[in-house]
């Protein structure tokens, strides 16, 4: 999550996972992070650790850049952190 561009990361965090329907063909969804593929408890736990770790890392990065007195946005990193924690 931290290696991709913030716009792509935010988009993948806000996209809805398709609900499976009986007898329908499987829908193809752009899911670069694998958020929709976690089915069992172990995969969900690993995904939760990934999301919380990414949010914590972005929080540290935003804290450093906000206090460095250089122009580096605060809105998009805040949106990214909220998307990670809210997902």
N, CA, C and O of each residue as an XYZ file, in Angstrom:
348
protein
N       0.799     -1.198      0.000
C       0.000      0.000      0.000
C       0.842      1.263      0.000
O       0.417      2.280     -0.548
N       2.008      1.226      0.591
C       2.821      2.431      0.656
C       3.712      2.594     -0.578
O       4.292      3.663     -0.769
N       3.833      1.572     -1.412
C       4.664      1.676     -2.609
C       3.897      2.235     -3.795
O       4.501      2.795     -4.710
N       2.591      2.097     -3.796
C       1.813      2.625     -4.915
C       1.524      4.100     -4.688
O       1.658      4.601     -3.572
N       1.135      4.781     -5.733
C       0.792      6.193     -5.618
C      -0.411      6.361     -4.697
O      -1.271      5.485     -4.613
N      -0.459      7.494     -4.010
C      -1.547      7.707     -3.058
C      -2.902      7.701     -3.738
O      -3.866      7.191     -3.167
N      -3.007      8.249     -4.934
C      -4.289      8.260     -5.630
C      -4.773      6.852     -5.927
O      -5.953      6.551     -5.745
N      -3.868      5.979     -6.384
C      -4.242      4.599     -6.666
C      -4.583      3.846     -5.384
O      -5.510      3.037     -5.359
N      -3.835      4.113     -4.330
C      -4.119      3.464     -3.047
C      -5.462      3.866     -2.483
O      -6.210      3.025     -1.985
N      -5.771      5.148     -2.559
C      -7.063      5.626     -2.053
C      -8.197      5.054     -2.895
O      -9.232      4.662     -2.354
N      -8.015      5.004     -4.207
C      -9.059      4.448     -5.068
C      -9.299      2.977     -4.759
O     -10.449      2.539     -4.714
N      -8.237      2.207     -4.544
C      -8.424      0.786     -4.247
C      -9.020      0.568     -2.861
O      -9.657     -0.457     -2.621
N      -8.825      1.514     -1.947
C      -9.425      1.374     -0.626
C     -10.904      1.747     -0.611
O     -11.657      1.242      0.222
N     -11.331      2.620     -1.516
C     -12.722      3.058     -1.533
C     -13.620      2.254     -2.468
O     -14.839      2.419     -2.427
N     -13.056      1.392     -3.306
C     -13.869      0.630     -4.245
C     -14.637     -0.472     -3.493
O     -14.121     -1.070     -2.549
N     -15.859     -0.719     -3.928
C     -16.691     -1.753     -3.307
C     -16.336     -3.119     -3.881
O     -16.102     -3.250     -5.082
N     -16.298     -4.125     -3.030
C     -16.106     -5.492     -3.496
C     -17.435     -6.004     -4.035
O     -18.477     -5.756     -3.428
N     -17.420     -6.713     -5.162
C     -18.682     -7.214     -5.710
C     -19.241     -8.333     -4.839
O     -18.492     -9.129     -4.271
N     -20.550     -8.381     -4.743
C     -21.198     -9.459     -4.000
C     -21.438    -10.626     -4.950
O     -21.984    -10.438     -6.037
N     -21.034    -11.828     -4.549
C     -21.213    -12.977     -5.450
C     -22.699    -13.345     -5.559
O     -23.419    -13.374     -4.562
N     -23.131    -13.619     -6.769
C     -24.497    -14.055     -7.008
C     -24.470    -15.456     -7.594
O     -23.523    -15.836     -8.282
N     -25.510    -16.212     -7.315
C     -25.576    -17.590     -7.801
C     -25.809    -17.611     -9.304
O     -26.665    -16.893     -9.822
N     -25.052    -18.427     -9.986
C     -25.236    -18.618    -11.405
C     -24.677    -17.526    -12.297
O     -24.743    -17.641    -13.521
N     -24.139    -16.489    -11.725
C     -23.587    -15.401    -12.531
C     -22.096    -15.614    -12.749
O     -21.421    -16.268    -11.953
N     -21.605    -15.058    -13.822
C     -20.177    -15.154    -14.099
C     -19.412    -14.298    -13.094
O     -19.926    -13.295    -12.598
N     -18.200    -14.700    -12.805
C     -17.390    -13.966    -11.848
C     -17.000    -12.608    -12.428
O     -16.510    -12.519    -13.554
N     -17.223    -11.557    -11.646
C     -16.897    -10.211    -12.103
C     -15.412     -9.952    -11.918
O     -14.811    -10.379    -10.932
N     -14.834     -9.256    -12.869
C     -13.429     -8.901    -12.790
C     -13.336     -7.510    -12.171
O     -13.899     -6.549    -12.695
N     -12.627     -7.413    -11.061
C     -12.495     -6.160    -10.335
C     -11.021     -5.823    -10.237
O     -10.197     -6.689     -9.944
N     -10.688     -4.561    -10.483
C      -9.302     -4.112    -10.320
C      -9.017     -4.017     -8.827
O      -9.489     -3.099     -8.158
N      -8.251     -4.959     -8.311
C      -7.958     -5.042     -6.881
C      -6.462     -5.288     -6.694
O      -6.057     -6.419     -6.430
N      -5.628     -4.243     -6.828
C      -4.180     -4.454     -6.764
C      -3.675     -4.840     -5.376
O      -2.587     -5.403     -5.254
N      -4.439     -4.549     -4.337
C      -3.992     -4.829     -2.976
C      -4.473     -6.184     -2.496
O      -3.852     -6.780     -1.615
N      -5.564     -6.684     -3.054
C      -6.125     -7.959     -2.628
C      -7.128     -7.819     -1.500
O      -7.291     -8.738     -0.697
N      -7.805     -6.674     -1.431
C      -8.759     -6.438     -0.353
C     -10.010     -7.294     -0.487
O     -10.603     -7.678      0.521
N     -10.417     -7.597     -1.708
C     -11.651     -8.355     -1.914
C     -11.429     -9.858     -1.860
O     -12.399    -10.614     -1.814
N     -10.197    -10.309     -1.865
C      -9.919    -11.738     -1.906
C      -9.726    -12.389     -0.550
O      -9.519    -13.601     -0.489
N      -9.786    -11.639      0.539
C      -9.575    -12.214      1.869
C     -10.852    -12.899      2.329
O     -11.855    -12.240      2.604
N     -10.810    -14.232      2.411
C     -11.998    -14.993      2.772
C     -11.929    -15.595      4.171
O     -12.916    -15.569      4.906
N     -10.777    -16.133      4.545
C     -10.682    -16.790      5.844
C     -10.147    -15.839      6.910
O      -9.733    -14.722      6.599
N     -10.156    -16.276      8.149
C      -9.741    -15.439      9.267
C      -8.278    -15.043      9.224
O      -7.923    -13.920      9.583
N      -7.430    -15.958      8.787
C      -5.996    -15.657      8.729
C      -5.697    -14.575      7.688
O      -4.874    -13.691      7.926
N      -6.360    -14.648      6.547
C      -6.164    -13.632      5.519
C      -6.719    -12.280      5.975
O      -6.128    -11.239      5.687
N      -7.842    -12.291      6.679
C      -8.401    -11.039      7.190
C      -7.489    -10.416      8.239
O      -7.328     -9.196      8.275
N      -6.894    -11.239      9.085
C      -5.969    -10.734     10.104
C      -4.730    -10.132      9.446
O      -4.263     -9.073      9.864
N      -4.195    -10.792      8.426
C      -3.027    -10.261      7.712
C      -3.379     -8.959      7.002
O      -2.569     -8.033      6.964
N      -4.578     -8.883      6.443
C      -5.023     -7.662      5.777
C      -5.202     -6.520      6.774
O      -4.874     -5.372      6.474
N      -5.720     -6.834      7.954
C      -5.895     -5.811      8.978
C      -4.539     -5.284      9.451
O      -4.387     -4.081      9.664
N      -3.560     -6.165      9.617
C      -2.222     -5.725      9.997
C      -1.606     -4.855      8.902
O      -0.944     -3.861      9.200
N      -1.821     -5.224      7.635
C      -1.303     -4.442      6.518
C      -1.913     -3.040      6.514
O      -1.193     -2.054      6.356
N      -3.222     -2.944      6.685
C      -3.894     -1.644      6.645
C      -3.482     -0.763      7.823
O      -3.227      0.427      7.645
N      -3.415     -1.337      9.023
C      -3.009     -0.547     10.186
C      -1.544     -0.132     10.102
O      -1.191      0.975     10.508
N      -0.698     -1.002      9.584
C       0.711     -0.658      9.405
C       0.895      0.449      8.382
O       1.709      1.351      8.580
N       0.136      0.386      7.278
C       0.214      1.435      6.256
C      -0.284      2.764      6.808
O       0.293      3.811      6.517
N      -1.359      2.731      7.606
C      -1.878      3.967      8.197
C      -0.867      4.557      9.180
O      -0.671      5.772      9.210
N      -0.224      3.706      9.983
C       0.764      4.193     10.946
C       1.981      4.784     10.231
O       2.511      5.815     10.646
N       2.419      4.128      9.159
C       3.565      4.636      8.413
C       3.244      5.974      7.761
O       4.060      6.895      7.806
N       2.067      6.092      7.156
C       1.671      7.371      6.555
C       1.510      8.455      7.616
O       1.801      9.623      7.357
N       1.046      8.077      8.811
C       0.933      9.051      9.898
C       2.304      9.598     10.277
O       2.462     10.805     10.459
N       3.291      8.720     10.397
C       4.652      9.168     10.717
C       5.228     10.034      9.602
O       5.871     11.048      9.871
N       4.998      9.637      8.358
C       5.488     10.424      7.243
C       4.814     11.798      7.188
O       5.475     12.806      6.940
N       3.509     11.836      7.419
C       2.797     13.120      7.398
C       3.235     14.005      8.553
O       3.319     15.223      8.400
N       3.514     13.411      9.706
C       3.975     14.185     10.855
C       5.330     14.832     10.571
O       5.545     16.001     10.893
N       6.231     14.076      9.973
C       7.562     14.607      9.665
C       7.471     15.704      8.607
O       8.083     16.761      8.760
N       6.716     15.464      7.537
C       6.649     16.461      6.475
C       5.865     17.698      6.903
O       6.160     18.798      6.437
N       4.883     17.545      7.770
C       4.111     18.701      8.230
C       4.955     19.583      9.148
O       4.816     20.807      9.138
N       5.820     18.967      9.932
C       6.673     19.732     10.834
C       7.959     20.216     10.211
O       8.724     20.915     10.874
N       8.234     19.874      8.961
C       9.491     20.242      8.317
C       9.446     21.609      7.644
O      10.459     22.053      7.104
N       8.317     22.278      7.660
C       8.146     23.603      7.073
C       8.438     23.641      5.579
O       8.944     24.638      5.063
N       8.119     22.556      4.890
C       8.215     22.523      3.433
C       6.815     22.251      2.890
O       6.008     21.607      3.561
N       6.518     22.730      1.690
C       5.183     22.482      1.151
C       4.977     21.009      0.795
O       5.513     20.525     -0.201
N       4.225     20.326      1.586
C       3.852     18.927      1.338
C       2.440     18.765      1.874
O       2.215     18.928      3.073
N       1.502     18.453      1.025
C       0.087     18.444      1.399
C      -0.223     17.648      2.660
O       0.498     16.714      3.010
N      -1.277     18.021      3.320
C      -1.726     17.310      4.514
C      -3.082     16.659      4.274
O      -3.458     15.737      4.997
N      -3.834     17.132      3.253
C      -5.176     16.611      3.017
C      -5.148     15.193      2.461
O      -5.844     14.320      2.980
N      -4.367     14.946      1.427
C      -4.334     13.626      0.801
C      -3.765     12.567      1.744
O      -4.334     11.477      1.817
N      -2.667     12.826      2.473
C      -2.235     11.820      3.442
C      -3.281     11.551      4.532
O      -3.409     10.419      4.998
N      -4.019     12.575      4.934
C      -5.075     12.364      5.925
C      -6.196     11.509      5.357
O      -6.743     10.653      6.054
N      -6.539     11.736      4.098
C      -7.553     10.928      3.435
C      -7.089      9.486      3.318
O      -7.880      8.562      3.507
N      -5.822      9.287      3.009
C      -5.248      7.944      2.893
C      -5.286      7.210      4.231
O      -5.667      6.041      4.293
N      -4.890      7.902      5.299
C      -4.905      7.270      6.627
C      -6.332      6.906      7.038
O      -6.566      5.827      7.581
N      -7.270      7.790      6.783
C      -8.665      7.500      7.114
C      -9.223      6.333      6.314
O     -10.012      5.543      6.832
N      -8.814      6.221      5.048
C      -9.264      5.102      4.229
C      -8.693      3.786      4.721
O      -9.386      2.768      4.712
N      -7.434      3.791      5.150
C      -6.820      2.576      5.689
C      -7.505      2.127      6.982
O      -7.794      0.944      7.165
N      -7.754      3.061      7.851
C      -8.354      2.705      9.144
C      -9.831      2.357      8.966
O     -10.346      1.472      9.648
N     -10.510      3.048      8.055
C     -11.931      2.800      7.860
C     -12.251      1.543      7.110
O     -13.351      1.006      7.238
N     -11.308      1.056      6.323
C     -11.565     -0.135      5.514
C     -11.629     -1.345      6.412
O     -11.837     -2.460      5.932
